[in-house]
Amino acid sequence: MRLPPQRSEATPLHRLNNAFPADLRGVLLGCCGSRRWAENIAAHRPYPDVDALLAAADEASYDLTDEDLTEALTGESAAGAGHGGPLYGGRHIAITGPGALAAHTALRAAHAAYESRFGYAFVLCVDGVREEEALGHVLAAIRTRLGNEAEQERAVAAEELRRIARGRLLRLARDGTPPGRPRRPPRAAVPGAPVPAPAGTTTPGRAPSPSVPD
């Protein structure tokens, strides 16, 4: 008789591959708010490795219709800024120091101007941007993109959503970090940051949630 898998075998990717479709769909919608995107990712399991999963995510992003893109952008708008500061694709941008109030004001004004011009929330992937450069990077991106024509900006937003979804899915499959939760910091987490619902328990014959790290 083959023994049940040990805990060490239950990697985040393993749990993603074996989760019930209904459970996984909700987690995937946290990576990208398009139902078509989530259903495509869930339907093509199992994934042999993380690279195969990310390739499927890219393909699903490129296949989004304009209606799907609107749905995904609406999901980003509904997500809000989060309690730990402005949230961009799962990463909080810390705004502290003597100029924090002015920086918050400038950021809110820039976001409001963007939404007024294009009718949806500003989205930007900041993966790989240094913490001390993040705020300036965001403000510069908003100001630059405010000069885009509507069709051009729609394409830029779609590409940023693809990168955001890819990053969220990577953290989910590699680290078990749930979508909407900031990446694990080297020290204590930002006070007030979103906390995932308690998990780690399963019912008989049911795979653990892919959003739960070991």
Protein Blocks (a to p, Z undefined) as FASTA:
>chain_A
ZZdddfklmcfklmmmmgcfklmmmmmmmmpccfklmmmmmmmpccfbfklmmmmmmmmm
mmpcfklmmmmmmmmmmnonojnbpceehiacddedjklmmmmmmmmmmmmmmmmmnopa
cdddfehiafklmmmmmmmmmmmmmmpcfklmmmmmmmmmmmmmmmmmmmmmmnopaghi
acddfbdcdehiacdddehiacehiacdfkbcZZ
